[in-house]
Amino acid sequence: TALRTEQAAGAGAMAFVDSYEQFLGAVLLWGAGNSLLTPGLTALTVDLAPEKQKGSVLSLTRQAGDLAFLVGPVGLGILAEASSISHSLLLTSSIMLGTNAFFALKAKEVISRKE
């Protein structure tokens, strides 16, 4: 969940940047969170999926993500045109933080750790 929060912080910071340096920092924060998030979600999906359905479950997970990448930018672009880019970025950050909070509350450790 920390990685998702990092990603959301980068997206939210984009709404307030005033310089190229600030923009670069926000992009690096957002990108770091995103690059570390995907492998973690893939590993969790593999851990949760029934053995015989791992391929199907991974495929469905990727399809859902691809659909979000298809629909999200269009919807956020429409919002940006109707209001502002800052509103669009703040909505993106809010959605990320909301899903992060939901995941943190509902997720449980899949593999018990030996102490």
PyMOL CGO cylinders between C-alpha atoms (Angstrom):
from pymol import cmd
from pymol.cgo import CYLINDER

trace = [
    CYLINDER, 0.00, 0.00, 0.00, 2.94, 2.35, 0.54, 0.3, 1, 1, 1, 1, 1, 1,
    CYLINDER, 2.94, 2.35, 0.54, 3.81, 2.14, -3.14, 0.3, 1, 1, 1, 1, 1, 1,
    CYLINDER, 3.81, 2.14, -3.14, 0.27, 3.01, -4.14, 0.3, 1, 1, 1, 1, 1, 1,
    CYLINDER, 0.27, 3.01, -4.14, 0.39, 5.98, -1.76, 0.3, 1, 1, 1, 1, 1, 1,
    CYLINDER, 0.39, 5.98, -1.76, 3.66, 7.09, -3.36, 0.3, 1, 1, 1, 1, 1, 1,
    CYLINDER, 3.66, 7.09, -3.36, 2.01, 6.89, -6.76, 0.3, 1, 1, 1, 1, 1, 1,
    CYLINDER, 2.01, 6.89, -6.76, -1.00, 8.88, -5.54, 0.3, 1, 1, 1, 1, 1, 1,
    CYLINDER, -1.00, 8.88, -5.54, 1.27, 11.50, -3.96, 0.3, 1, 1, 1, 1, 1, 1,
    CYLINDER, 1.27, 11.50, -3.96, 3.04, 11.96, -7.29, 0.3, 1, 1, 1, 1, 1, 1,
    CYLINDER, 3.04, 11.96, -7.29, -0.26, 12.37, -9.12, 0.3, 1, 1, 1, 1, 1, 1,
    CYLINDER, -0.26, 12.37, -9.12, -1.55, 14.81, -6.52, 0.3, 1, 1, 1, 1, 1, 1,
    CYLINDER, -1.55, 14.81, -6.52, 1.70, 16.80, -6.56, 0.3, 1, 1, 1, 1, 1, 1,
    CYLINDER, 1.70, 16.80, -6.56, 1.29, 17.27, -10.32, 0.3, 1, 1, 1, 1, 1, 1,
    CYLINDER, 1.29, 17.27, -10.32, -1.71, 19.50, -9.65, 0.3, 1, 1, 1, 1, 1, 1,
    CYLINDER, -1.71, 19.50, -9.65, 0.48, 21.98, -7.77, 0.3, 1, 1, 1, 1, 1, 1,
    CYLINDER, 0.48, 21.98, -7.77, 3.74, 22.13, -9.72, 0.3, 1, 1, 1, 1, 1, 1,
    CYLINDER, 3.74, 22.13, -9.72, 4.99, 25.56, -10.75, 0.3, 1, 1, 1, 1, 1, 1,
    CYLINDER, 4.99, 25.56, -10.75, 8.31, 24.67, -12.33, 0.3, 1, 1, 1, 1, 1, 1,
    CYLINDER, 8.31, 24.67, -12.33, 9.97, 22.05, -14.46, 0.3, 1, 1, 1, 1, 1, 1,
    CYLINDER, 9.97, 22.05, -14.46, 11.98, 20.82, -11.47, 0.3, 1, 1, 1, 1, 1, 1,
    CYLINDER, 11.98, 20.82, -11.47, 8.82, 20.27, -9.41, 0.3, 1, 1, 1, 1, 1, 1,
    CYLINDER, 8.82, 20.27, -9.41, 7.18, 18.55, -12.36, 0.3, 1, 1, 1, 1, 1, 1,
    CYLINDER, 7.18, 18.55, -12.36, 10.17, 16.25, -12.75, 0.3, 1, 1, 1, 1, 1, 1,
    CYLINDER, 10.17, 16.25, -12.75, 10.07, 15.37, -9.05, 0.3, 1, 1, 1, 1, 1, 1,
    CYLINDER, 10.07, 15.37, -9.05, 6.34, 14.58, -9.21, 0.3, 1, 1, 1, 1, 1, 1,
    CYLINDER, 6.34, 14.58, -9.21, 6.83, 12.43, -12.31, 0.3, 1, 1, 1, 1, 1, 1,
    CYLINDER, 6.83, 12.43, -12.31, 9.68, 10.53, -10.64, 0.3, 1, 1, 1, 1, 1, 1,
    CYLINDER, 9.68, 10.53, -10.64, 7.57, 9.93, -7.52, 0.3, 1, 1, 1, 1, 1, 1,
    CYLINDER, 7.57, 9.93, -7.52, 4.58, 8.80, -9.58, 0.3, 1, 1, 1, 1, 1, 1,
    CYLINDER, 4.58, 8.80, -9.58, 6.74, 6.61, -11.82, 0.3, 1, 1, 1, 1, 1, 1,
    CYLINDER, 6.74, 6.61, -11.82, 8.57, 4.97, -8.91, 0.3, 1, 1, 1, 1, 1, 1,
    CYLINDER, 8.57, 4.97, -8.91, 5.29, 4.04, -7.27, 0.3, 1, 1, 1, 1, 1, 1,
    CYLINDER, 5.29, 4.04, -7.27, 3.88, 2.71, -10.52, 0.3, 1, 1, 1, 1, 1, 1,
    CYLINDER, 3.88, 2.71, -10.52, 6.96, 0.69, -11.47, 0.3, 1, 1, 1, 1, 1, 1,
    CYLINDER, 6.96, 0.69, -11.47, 7.07, -1.02, -8.09, 0.3, 1, 1, 1, 1, 1, 1,
    CYLINDER, 7.07, -1.02, -8.09, 3.31, -1.53, -7.80, 0.3, 1, 1, 1, 1, 1, 1,
    CYLINDER, 3.31, -1.53, -7.80, 2.75, -3.74, -10.85, 0.3, 1, 1, 1, 1, 1, 1,
    CYLINDER, 2.75, -3.74, -10.85, 5.07, -6.60, -9.84, 0.3, 1, 1, 1, 1, 1, 1,
    CYLINDER, 5.07, -6.60, -9.84, 3.58, -6.61, -6.33, 0.3, 1, 1, 1, 1, 1, 1,
    CYLINDER, 3.58, -6.61, -6.33, 0.02, -6.85, -7.62, 0.3, 1, 1, 1, 1, 1, 1,
    CYLINDER, 0.02, -6.85, -7.62, 1.02, -9.59, -10.05, 0.3, 1, 1, 1, 1, 1, 1,
    CYLINDER, 1.02, -9.59, -10.05, 2.64, -11.59, -7.23, 0.3, 1, 1, 1, 1, 1, 1,
    CYLINDER, 2.64, -11.59, -7.23, -0.45, -11.16, -5.04, 0.3, 1, 1, 1, 1, 1, 1,
    CYLINDER, -0.45, -11.16, -5.04, -2.69, -12.28, -7.89, 0.3, 1, 1, 1, 1, 1, 1,
    CYLINDER, -2.69, -12.28, -7.89, -0.59, -15.41, -8.39, 0.3, 1, 1, 1, 1, 1, 1,
    CYLINDER, -0.59, -15.41, -8.39, -0.69, -16.15, -4.65, 0.3, 1, 1, 1, 1, 1, 1,
    CYLINDER, -0.69, -16.15, -4.65, -4.47, -15.80, -4.46, 0.3, 1, 1, 1, 1, 1, 1,
    CYLINDER, -4.47, -15.80, -4.46, -5.45, -17.59, -7.67, 0.3, 1, 1, 1, 1, 1, 1,
    CYLINDER, -5.45, -17.59, -7.67, -6.33, -21.29, -7.66, 0.3, 1, 1, 1, 1, 1, 1,
    CYLINDER, -6.33, -21.29, -7.66, -3.50, -23.34, -9.15, 0.3, 1, 1, 1, 1, 1, 1,
    CYLINDER, -3.50, -23.34, -9.15, -5.38, -24.37, -12.30, 0.3, 1, 1, 1, 1, 1, 1,
    CYLINDER, -5.38, -24.37, -12.30, -6.67, -20.85, -12.98, 0.3, 1, 1, 1, 1, 1, 1,
    CYLINDER, -6.67, -20.85, -12.98, -3.53, -18.75, -12.52, 0.3, 1, 1, 1, 1, 1, 1,
    CYLINDER, -3.53, -18.75, -12.52, -3.26, -17.95, -16.23, 0.3, 1, 1, 1, 1, 1, 1,
    CYLINDER, -3.26, -17.95, -16.23, -6.90, -16.96, -16.54, 0.3, 1, 1, 1, 1, 1, 1,
    CYLINDER, -6.90, -16.96, -16.54, -6.80, -14.85, -13.38, 0.3, 1, 1, 1, 1, 1, 1,
    CYLINDER, -6.80, -14.85, -13.38, -3.63, -13.04, -14.49, 0.3, 1, 1, 1, 1, 1, 1,
    CYLINDER, -3.63, -13.04, -14.49, -5.21, -12.42, -17.89, 0.3, 1, 1, 1, 1, 1, 1,
    CYLINDER, -5.21, -12.42, -17.89, -8.36, -11.01, -16.33, 0.3, 1, 1, 1, 1, 1, 1,
    CYLINDER, -8.36, -11.01, -16.33, -6.29, -8.79, -14.04, 0.3, 1, 1, 1, 1, 1, 1,
    CYLINDER, -6.29, -8.79, -14.04, -4.35, -7.40, -17.01, 0.3, 1, 1, 1, 1, 1, 1,
    CYLINDER, -4.35, -7.40, -17.01, -7.56, -6.91, -19.01, 0.3, 1, 1, 1, 1, 1, 1,
    CYLINDER, -7.56, -6.91, -19.01, -9.09, -4.91, -16.16, 0.3, 1, 1, 1, 1, 1, 1,
    CYLINDER, -9.09, -4.91, -16.16, -5.96, -2.78, -15.96, 0.3, 1, 1, 1, 1, 1, 1,
    CYLINDER, -5.96, -2.78, -15.96, -5.91, -2.24, -19.71, 0.3, 1, 1, 1, 1, 1, 1,
    CYLINDER, -5.91, -2.24, -19.71, -9.57, -1.22, -19.67, 0.3, 1, 1, 1, 1, 1, 1,
    CYLINDER, -9.57, -1.22, -19.67, -8.79, 1.32, -16.95, 0.3, 1, 1, 1, 1, 1, 1,
    CYLINDER, -8.79, 1.32, -16.95, -5.90, 2.68, -19.06, 0.3, 1, 1, 1, 1, 1, 1,
    CYLINDER, -5.90, 2.68, -19.06, -8.29, 2.98, -22.00, 0.3, 1, 1, 1, 1, 1, 1,
    CYLINDER, -8.29, 2.98, -22.00, -11.25, 4.61, -20.22, 0.3, 1, 1, 1, 1, 1, 1,
    CYLINDER, -11.25, 4.61, -20.22, -9.43, 6.60, -17.51, 0.3, 1, 1, 1, 1, 1, 1,
    CYLINDER, -9.43, 6.60, -17.51, -7.43, 9.01, -19.68, 0.3, 1, 1, 1, 1, 1, 1,
    CYLINDER, -7.43, 9.01, -19.68, -10.44, 9.78, -21.88, 0.3, 1, 1, 1, 1, 1, 1,
    CYLINDER, -10.44, 9.78, -21.88, -12.66, 10.49, -18.86, 0.3, 1, 1, 1, 1, 1, 1,
    CYLINDER, -12.66, 10.49, -18.86, -9.98, 12.52, -17.13, 0.3, 1, 1, 1, 1, 1, 1,
    CYLINDER, -9.98, 12.52, -17.13, -9.29, 14.42, -20.36, 0.3, 1, 1, 1, 1, 1, 1,
    CYLINDER, -9.29, 14.42, -20.36, -12.97, 15.33, -20.61, 0.3, 1, 1, 1, 1, 1, 1,
    CYLINDER, -12.97, 15.33, -20.61, -12.88, 16.48, -16.97, 0.3, 1, 1, 1, 1, 1, 1,
    CYLINDER, -12.88, 16.48, -16.97, -9.71, 18.52, -17.63, 0.3, 1, 1, 1, 1, 1, 1,
    CYLINDER, -9.71, 18.52, -17.63, -11.36, 20.22, -20.62, 0.3, 1, 1, 1, 1, 1, 1,
    CYLINDER, -11.36, 20.22, -20.62, -14.54, 20.92, -18.62, 0.3, 1, 1, 1, 1, 1, 1,
    CYLINDER, -14.54, 20.92, -18.62, -12.79, 22.23, -15.51, 0.3, 1, 1, 1, 1, 1, 1,
    CYLINDER, -12.79, 22.23, -15.51, -8.99, 22.11, -15.25, 0.3, 1, 1, 1, 1, 1, 1,
    CYLINDER, -8.99, 22.11, -15.25, -6.00, 19.82, -15.41, 0.3, 1, 1, 1, 1, 1, 1,
    CYLINDER, -6.00, 19.82, -15.41, -5.52, 20.30, -11.66, 0.3, 1, 1, 1, 1, 1, 1,
    CYLINDER, -5.52, 20.30, -11.66, -9.02, 18.93, -10.97, 0.3, 1, 1, 1, 1, 1, 1,
    CYLINDER, -9.02, 18.93, -10.97, -8.29, 15.94, -13.17, 0.3, 1, 1, 1, 1, 1, 1,
    CYLINDER, -8.29, 15.94, -13.17, -5.00, 15.20, -11.39, 0.3, 1, 1, 1, 1, 1, 1,
    CYLINDER, -5.00, 15.20, -11.39, -6.56, 15.63, -7.95, 0.3, 1, 1, 1, 1, 1, 1,
    CYLINDER, -6.56, 15.63, -7.95, -9.35, 13.20, -8.91, 0.3, 1, 1, 1, 1, 1, 1,
    CYLINDER, -9.35, 13.20, -8.91, -6.70, 10.72, -10.08, 0.3, 1, 1, 1, 1, 1, 1,
    CYLINDER, -6.70, 10.72, -10.08, -4.85, 11.06, -6.79, 0.3, 1, 1, 1, 1, 1, 1,
    CYLINDER, -4.85, 11.06, -6.79, -8.08, 10.71, -4.79, 0.3, 1, 1, 1, 1, 1, 1,
    CYLINDER, -8.08, 10.71, -4.79, -9.05, 7.53, -6.65, 0.3, 1, 1, 1, 1, 1, 1,
    CYLINDER, -9.05, 7.53, -6.65, -5.59, 6.05, -6.00, 0.3, 1, 1, 1, 1, 1, 1,
    CYLINDER, -5.59, 6.05, -6.00, -5.72, 6.94, -2.30, 0.3, 1, 1, 1, 1, 1, 1,
    CYLINDER, -5.72, 6.94, -2.30, -9.27, 5.58, -2.00, 0.3, 1, 1, 1, 1, 1, 1,
    CYLINDER, -9.27, 5.58, -2.00, -8.37, 2.25, -3.56, 0.3, 1, 1, 1, 1, 1, 1,
    CYLINDER, -8.37, 2.25, -3.56, -5.23, 2.16, -1.43, 0.3, 1, 1, 1, 1, 1, 1,
    CYLINDER, -5.23, 2.16, -1.43, -7.27, 2.65, 1.73, 0.3, 1, 1, 1, 1, 1, 1,
    CYLINDER, -7.27, 2.65, 1.73, -9.77, -0.03, 0.66, 0.3, 1, 1, 1, 1, 1, 1,
    CYLINDER, -9.77, -0.03, 0.66, -6.95, -2.46, -0.09, 0.3, 1, 1, 1, 1, 1, 1,
    CYLINDER, -6.95, -2.46, -0.09, -5.19, -1.73, 3.21, 0.3, 1, 1, 1, 1, 1, 1,
    CYLINDER, -5.19, -1.73, 3.21, -8.40, -2.42, 5.13, 0.3, 1, 1, 1, 1, 1, 1,
    CYLINDER, -8.40, -2.42, 5.13, -9.44, -5.55, 3.21, 0.3, 1, 1, 1, 1, 1, 1,
    CYLINDER, -9.44, -5.55, 3.21, -6.17, -7.23, 2.24, 0.3, 1, 1, 1, 1, 1, 1,
    CYLINDER, -6.17, -7.23, 2.24, -4.62, -9.89, 4.40, 0.3, 1, 1, 1, 1, 1, 1,
    CYLINDER, -4.62, -9.89, 4.40, -1.30, -11.65, 4.35, 0.3, 1, 1, 1, 1, 1, 1,
    CYLINDER, -1.30, -11.65, 4.35, -1.53, -14.51, 1.89, 0.3, 1, 1, 1, 1, 1, 1,
    CYLINDER, -1.53, -14.51, 1.89, 1.56, -16.44, 2.91, 0.3, 1, 1, 1, 1, 1, 1,
    CYLINDER, 1.56, -16.44, 2.91, 2.28, -16.73, 6.61, 0.3, 1, 1, 1, 1, 1, 1,
    CYLINDER, 2.28, -16.73, 6.61, 5.76, -15.65, 7.59, 0.3, 1, 1, 1, 1, 1, 1,
    CYLINDER, 5.76, -15.65, 7.59, 7.99, -17.73, 9.81, 0.3, 1, 1, 1, 1, 1, 1,
    CYLINDER, 7.99, -17.73, 9.81, 9.27, -15.80, 12.80, 0.3, 1, 1, 1, 1, 1, 1,
]
cmd.load_cgo(trace, "trace")
